[in-house]
Amino acid sequence: MLRSPHGDMKIEVQWEPYHRSPTWPSQQGDPTMMMHLDIGVGDLESGVRWAVEQGARLADHQPQDDVRVMIDPDGHPFCLFPDDTL
């Protein structure tokens, strides 16, 4: 479980033994993502490096210049975007 510092938001993750990795970008007939996380980072390239060090990989398809689509080790896509408030 991930909980915000103030305790007002949380994300709970469960293991699914029959999970099939979603396809990115999605294609008809293939598994699709169940959720999508957009994560703000202070520096986009540093955020990408950190995510890769943790086991993620950069997705082949990158639809925006200022956002990086990443794929976690189980195949879930998530996005990193620059957040100048950090």
C-alpha positions as YAML, in Angstrom:
chain: A
units: angstrom
residues:
- id: 1
  name: MET
  ca: [0.00, 0.00, 0.00]
- id: 2
  name: LEU
  ca: [1.20, 3.50, -0.83]
- id: 3
  name: ARG
  ca: [-0.29, 6.26, 1.28]
- id: 4
  name: SER
  ca: [0.02, 10.03, 0.86]
- id: 5
  name: PRO
  ca: [1.91, 11.88, 3.61]
- id: 6
  name: HIS
  ca: [-1.39, 13.32, 4.90]
- id: 7
  name: GLY
  ca: [-3.15, 9.95, 4.81]
- id: 8
  name: ASP
  ca: [-5.96, 11.24, 2.60]
- id: 9
  name: MET
  ca: [-5.09, 9.10, -0.46]
- id: 10
  name: LYS
  ca: [-3.79, 5.61, -0.94]
- id: 11
  name: ILE
  ca: [-3.06, 3.05, -3.61]
- id: 12
  name: GLU
  ca: [-3.38, -0.61, -2.77]
- id: 13
  name: VAL
  ca: [-1.78, -3.26, -4.96]
- id: 14
  name: GLN
  ca: [-2.77, -6.91, -5.05]
- id: 15
  name: TRP
  ca: [-1.05, -9.88, -6.62]
- id: 16
  name: GLU
  ca: [-2.97, -11.65, -9.39]
- id: 17
  name: PRO
  ca: [-1.68, -15.15, -10.22]
- id: 18
  name: TYR
  ca: [-3.28, -15.14, -13.70]
- id: 19
  name: HIS
  ca: [-2.10, -11.67, -14.70]
- id: 20
  name: ARG
  ca: [-1.23, -11.13, -18.36]
- id: 21
  name: SER
  ca: [0.79, -8.02, -19.14]
- id: 22
  name: PRO
  ca: [-1.16, -5.33, -21.01]
- id: 23
  name: THR
  ca: [-0.16, -4.23, -24.48]
- id: 24
  name: TRP
  ca: [1.11, -0.66, -24.94]
- id: 25
  name: PRO
  ca: [-0.21, 0.97, -26.95]
- id: 26
  name: SER
  ca: [-3.41, -1.00, -26.57]
- id: 27
  name: GLN
  ca: [-4.59, -3.21, -29.41]
- id: 28
  name: GLN
  ca: [-7.96, -4.85, -29.90]
- id: 29
  name: GLY
  ca: [-8.02, -8.37, -28.50]
- id: 30
  name: ASP
  ca: [-4.93, -7.93, -26.30]
- id: 31
  name: PRO
  ca: [-4.95, -7.36, -22.52]
- id: 32
  name: THR
  ca: [-5.36, -3.68, -21.67]
- id: 33
  name: MET
  ca: [-4.08, -1.75, -18.67]
- id: 34
  name: MET
  ca: [-6.21, -1.83, -15.56]
- id: 35
  name: MET
  ca: [-5.03, 1.53, -14.27]
- id: 36
  name: HIS
  ca: [-2.69, 4.30, -15.25]
- id: 37
  name: LEU
  ca: [-0.37, 6.29, -13.00]
- id: 38
  name: ASP
  ca: [1.03, 9.69, -13.91]
- id: 39
  name: ILE
  ca: [3.98, 10.46, -11.64]
- id: 40
  name: GLY
  ca: [5.46, 13.95, -11.40]
- id: 41
  name: VAL
  ca: [9.24, 14.18, -11.13]
- id: 42
  name: GLY
  ca: [11.53, 17.14, -10.52]
- id: 43
  name: ASP
  ca: [13.78, 16.18, -13.44]
- id: 44
  name: LEU
  ca: [12.45, 13.93, -16.20]
- id: 45
  name: GLU
  ca: [15.70, 12.26, -17.22]
- id: 46
  name: SER
  ca: [16.71, 11.62, -13.60]
- id: 47
  name: GLY
  ca: [13.26, 10.16, -12.97]
- id: 48
  name: VAL
  ca: [13.66, 7.84, -15.95]
- id: 49
  name: ARG
  ca: [17.09, 6.71, -14.73]
- id: 50
  name: TRP
  ca: [15.73, 6.01, -11.24]
- id: 51
  name: ALA
  ca: [12.76, 4.04, -12.63]
- id: 52
  name: VAL
  ca: [15.09, 1.96, -14.82]
- id: 53
  name: GLU
  ca: [17.33, 1.26, -11.81]
- id: 54
  name: GLN
  ca: [14.21, -0.05, -10.00]
- id: 55
  name: GLY
  ca: [13.38, -2.47, -12.85]
- id: 56
  name: ALA
  ca: [11.19, -0.43, -15.20]
- id: 57
  name: ARG
  ca: [11.97, 0.05, -18.88]
- id: 58
  name: LEU
  ca: [11.25, 2.83, -21.33]
- id: 59
  name: ALA
  ca: [8.30, 1.93, -23.57]
- id: 60
  name: ASP
  ca: [8.98, 1.73, -27.30]
- id: 61
  name: HIS
  ca: [5.98, 3.97, -28.06]
- id: 62
  name: GLN
  ca: [6.38, 7.53, -26.71]
- id: 63
  name: PRO
  ca: [3.37, 9.67, -27.77]
- id: 64
  name: GLN
  ca: [4.53, 12.93, -26.12]
- id: 65
  name: ASP
  ca: [7.86, 14.77, -26.11]
- id: 66
  name: ASP
  ca: [7.59, 15.95, -22.49]
- id: 67
  name: VAL
  ca: [6.31, 12.71, -20.93]
- id: 68
  name: ARG
  ca: [8.00, 9.32, -20.69]
- id: 69
  name: VAL
  ca: [5.92, 6.16, -20.81]
- id: 70
  name: MET
  ca: [7.59, 3.51, -18.68]
- id: 71
  name: ILE
  ca: [6.75, -0.19, -18.28]
- id: 72
  name: ASP
  ca: [7.09, -1.75, -14.83]
- id: 73
  name: PRO
  ca: [8.56, -5.26, -14.38]
- id: 74
  name: ASP
  ca: [5.07, -6.84, -14.63]
- id: 75
  name: GLY
  ca: [4.25, -4.98, -17.84]
- id: 76
  name: HIS
  ca: [2.09, -2.15, -16.47]
- id: 77
  name: PRO
  ca: [2.59, 1.18, -18.24]
- id: 78
  name: PHE
  ca: [2.97, 4.38, -16.21]
- id: 79
  name: CYS
  ca: [4.03, 7.90, -17.11]
- id: 80
  name: LEU
  ca: [6.65, 10.24, -15.71]
- id: 81
  name: PHE
  ca: [6.16, 13.94, -16.33]
- id: 82
  name: PRO
  ca: [8.09, 17.04, -15.26]
- id: 83
  name: ASP
  ca: [6.52, 18.71, -12.23]
- id: 84
  name: ASP
  ca: [8.12, 22.06, -11.44]
- id: 85
  name: THR
  ca: [6.42, 22.20, -8.04]
- id: 86
  name: LEU
  ca: [8.72, 19.46, -6.74]
...
